Amino acid sequence: MTALQDWLGGLPKVELHVHLVGSASVPTVLELARRHPDSGVPTEEAALRQFYAFTDFAHFIEVYIAVDALVRTADDVAAIASGVLADLAAQQVRYVELTVTPDSHLLKGIAPDGLAEALVRARDRAWQKHGLLVGWVYDIPGELGLESGERTIDWVERWAPEGSVGFGLGGPEIGVPRPQFADVFARARALGLASLPHAGETTGPQTVWDAVHVLGAQRIGHGLAAAQDEALLQHLSENRIALEVCPTSNLRTRAVADLADHPWHTFRDAGVTVTLNSDDPGMFDTSLTRECTVAAQAFELGRPELADLMRTALDVSYAPDAARQRVRAEVDAYPLG
C-alpha cells in the first residue's frame, strides 16, 4: 500500500452517486444467485466476474437488470442495503446518498410498505452501528418508460421514508427522451426532493440540456457530453449544477475509451463543480477509496484536492446542516501530511 492509499483509507468521505443493487458485493450476489438458480446469474465467482466484463453500456444495463431480478423480498433489500452501507462505512464514508430503484422491486412483488420498512431498517442500522448517515435517492429505470416513472413517484408520494432527499432517472439514455418525465419530476420537486437525473453519459449535450431545463436538474449523474458544448459548461458553472463523476464506471461501460480521454480537466477548467463517486462498485470492482486513487493518478490530484472533493460533495449534498457541519469538521481536522 502506498502512502497515498494509506492516507486515503482514513480520509472521511462523502458519496453522492452510488446505486443499491450495483453496489452489492460479489459474495452477496453469489448468495442471491444460488438462492435463485433460475435467474441466469452465475453462481460461481469466476463466472460472475466474467459476467461483469461489459462490452458496452447496453450490455451493462442488461447485466444490471439480471442482477436486480435477484432481489425478490423486502428482506433481500434490507440485507443488500445493510451490506452496502457497511462496506461504505469501512471506507470512512460519513454521508451517502444511496440510489434505490423502487419500481424494480415493486415489480418483483415486494409490497410497497415492505420496501419502505426495509430501507428504514437499513438506514437505522447504518447510523446506530457505523455512524453513517444515509439520504435516499429514488430513480426511474428509464428502459421501463413513463409508466415506470409514474409508478415510482406514486410510491414516493405515499411511502418514502425519513431521509429521502432526491429523485433521479437512470438506465439507458438512447431512446429514452428526458422530457417525457417532466411531470413526474415536477411532482418529486413538489415533495421537496432534489432533481438528480443521469444525463449525457452515452448521448450528446442535448440530453443534459433537457435534464436542466425540463427536469430542473440540481445535479447531473455523469454528464460527460457537457464537455462538447461550451455554452452548457458555462451554464453548469454559473448555476453551480454539479456533475457526479464516476471514472471507473465510465471506463468499464466504455463511455470513455481511456481515462486519458475523460473530460475531468475540461470540466474543472470551465469552473464546473464536480464530485467523485463509485456508481456501481460491486459490478465495477471498485470503491470510493479506489476512485480517489484512480483520480489522483489519472487527473494528477494531490491530497489537498482530494480532501476538497469531499468538502465539495458535502456542499452540493442534501445532508442536514448538522451532519454537514460535523463531517466538514472531520475532513478539516484530517491531516494532509
N, C-alpha and C positions, 0 to 999 in steps of 0.2 A: 504493500500500500504506500502510495506516495504521500508526501507531506500535505499536498493539496487535498487528496482524498480523505486523509485523516481529519483535516480541518473541516471539510465539508460534512463529514459524518456527524459532527456536533453542532453545526450551524442550525439555529431554529429556522424552520421553513414554513412556507405558505404555498398551498397547491390549489389552483383555481380551475384547471381543466383536466378532469380525470373521470372516467366512466366506471360505473359499478361492475358490470359484467366483464368488461375488458381488463379490469384490474385483478380479477380472480387469479390466484397463483396457479401454477401448473399442478401441484398436488391437489388443490381444491377442484379444479376442472376434471382431473382424472377420477377423483372420488365420485363426482356427479356423473361422469360418463359411464363409470362402472355400475352406478345405481340405475342408469337409464341406457342399457346397451343398444336400444333400438334407435338411438339418436344419430348414429353415423359419426359421432365424435370419437377419435381414437382413445383407447383405454390403456395404452402403454406410453410411457414418457417419450421415448424416441420418436414414435409415430406422431404424438401430439405436437412435438416441436417441429416436425416436418410439416404438419398440418398448418402451423403458423408461419410457413415460408410463403409470404404473399407475393403473387405475381404482379398485382396492380391493386388500385383502390377498390375496384368492383369485386375482386377476389376476397379482399379483406372484409368487405361487407357481407359476403356470402358466408365466410367462416364465422364472423361475429354473430350472425343470425343463428347459425347452427349451435354455437356455444350458449347463446341466450336461451335457446329452447330447452336447455338442461335445467333451467330454473323453473320449477313447477309447483312449489309450495311456498307459503309465507315463511316457513322455517328455513327453506333454501335461501330466500332473500336475506333473512336475518343472519344466517351463517356466513354467507358471502360478504355481506356488508361488514360484519364484525371482523372477519379475517382481513379484508382490505384495510379497514381502519387501524387494525393492529400493526399491519405492515407499514402504514404511513407513520404511525406513532413511533415505530422503531427507527425511522429516519429523522426523528425530531421535528416532524410536521406538527405544528401547533394549531393551525386552522386549515380546513379543507372545504372547498365547495365541490361536493361529490354529485355527479350527474346520474340520475336514475331515469329509466325509460318505462314509466308506469304501464303504457298500453301493451308493451311486450309481455309483461307479467299478467295483466288482466286477461289477455287473450289466451293464456295458458290455463285459465280457470281459477287463478288466485283471487280471492274475494277482495273487493275494494277496501274494506275496513281491515282485513288481514294484512294487506300490503302496507297500509299506513302504520299499523301496530308494529310490524316487523322493523320499519325504519325507526320508529320511536325506541324500540328495544336496542337496536344497534347504536343509535346516537347516544342514548343514556349510558350504555356500557363504555363507549369510547371516552366519554367525559369522565366517568367515575373511575375507570381503570387506568386510563392513559393521560388524562388531562388534555385530550384532543377535542376541539370544538368543531362540529360539523354543520355546514349550511347545505341544504338540499337544493339541487337544480333539477328540474324535470324537463326532459326533452322529447320531442316528437320524432319517431323513426320515419324519416322522410319518404322511404320507399313505400310506406303504407298510406301516404297521401293525406288529403284534408280530413277525411273521416277519422283517421287516427288522431289528428290534431284536435278535433272536436271531442273525441273520447278522452283525450289526455286532459284538456282544460276542464271538462266536466268533472273528472276525478279530482283534479287540483282544487276546484272551487268547493267541493264537498269534503274532501278527505285529507288535504295536505296538512301534515303535522307541523308542530312548532319547529322553527329552524329553517323553514322553507324560504329561499331567498331569490331564486331565479327560474327562468323559463327559456328553454332552448330548442334547437332544431338540429338534428344530426342525420346520419345516413348519407346516401348519395346526393349529389347536387345536380348531376346531369339528369334532365327530365323531371326535376322537382323544383319548379319555379317558386321563389320565396313569396311573391305577392299573394298567392292563394291562402297563405296563413295569416294575413293581415288582421282579420277579425279575431282570430284565436289569440294572437299576441296582444291585441288591444284588451281582451278580457284578462289576460295574465297581468298586464301592466296595471289594470284597474284594481287588482288584488294587492298591488304593491310589489310584485315580483319584477326583478330586473330582466330586460330582454338580452339574452346571451346566445344568439344563434351561431352555428357554424356557417361560414361563407368563404368563398374564394380559395378553397383547399384544392379543388380539382377543376374549377371553372374560372372564367375571367372576372375582371373587375366589376362588371355589372351586377354579379351576384352579391358582392359586398355593398355596392350602392343600394341595391334592393333591401338588404338587411338593415342598412342605416335608415333609409328614407321611408320604407314601407313597414318594417318590423320594429323600428325605433331602437335599434341595437345600441346597447350601452357598453358592451364588449363584443369582440368578434372571435369566434373559435378559428384559429389558423390564419385566415386572411392573406394567404401567400400572394394571391393575384393582385392585391393592392399595390404591390411593388411596380406593376406595369402602368400605373396611372398617377401622374404627378398631382393632379387635382384631388384625387382621392386621398393620397398621402397627406396632402395639406389639410384636407377636411378632417381626417382622423387625428392629426396632430393638434389642430386648433380646437377641436371639440373633445380632446382627450378620450377618444374611444380606443381603448386598449386592445391589442392583439394578443391572444393567448397562443404563444408559440410552443410547438412540440417537435423539436428537431428529429429525434429518433423515429417518431411516428411518421413524419414526412418522408424520411428515408425508407422506412420499411414498407410503406404503401406506394412507393415510387412517385409520390407527389413532387419530390426533388430527386434528381439522379445522384447527387453527391452533396455533402454538406458545404462544399466549396461553392455550390450553386444556390445555397439558401439565401433568401433576401434579408437576413437579420441586419446586416450593415446598412442596407438600403432603408430599412425601417428606422434604425437609430439615427442615421444621417439626416433623415427627414423630420426628426423630432417626434416620431410616433412612439407612444407608450407601449412597451412590450413586457410580457411576463413569461416565465419559463415553466413548462409543465410536462407531465409524463403521458397524458392521454389514456392509453390502454397498456399499462406497464406489464400486465401478465402476458399479453399477447405479443408485445414487442421486446420482451426480455430486458426491461429497463426499470428505472425507478426515478423519483425526483432527484435523489442524490446523484445518480448516474447522469441524468440530464444536465446537472450542473457541471459535472466533469466533462461531458461532451461539449457543452457550450464554452467552457473555459478553453478547451483545446481548439475547437473549430472557429470560435469567434474572438479568440485572444482576450479573454476576460480574466481579471485578477480578483483577488479576494474582496477588495472594496466594491467592485462592480457586482460580484455575486451576492454580497450582503445587500447591496442597493436593490437588486432584483426582488429580494424578499420584502423589502420596505415598499417597493412599488406594488407588489402583489397585494399587500395589506391596503395600500391607498386606494386601489381600484376594486377591492373586495366589497362584500356586503356583510362583513363581520360587524357585530355590535361594537359600539365605541369602546366599551370596557375591554373587550377582547383585543381590539385593535391596539389600544394603549399598552396592554400587558405584553403582547407579542412584540410590539415595536421596542419596548424597553429591553426585552430579552435579546433581540437582534443587536440593538445598540451596545449592549453590555458584552456581547461576544467578541473576544479579542481577535484582531486581524493578524497578529503575529503568532 
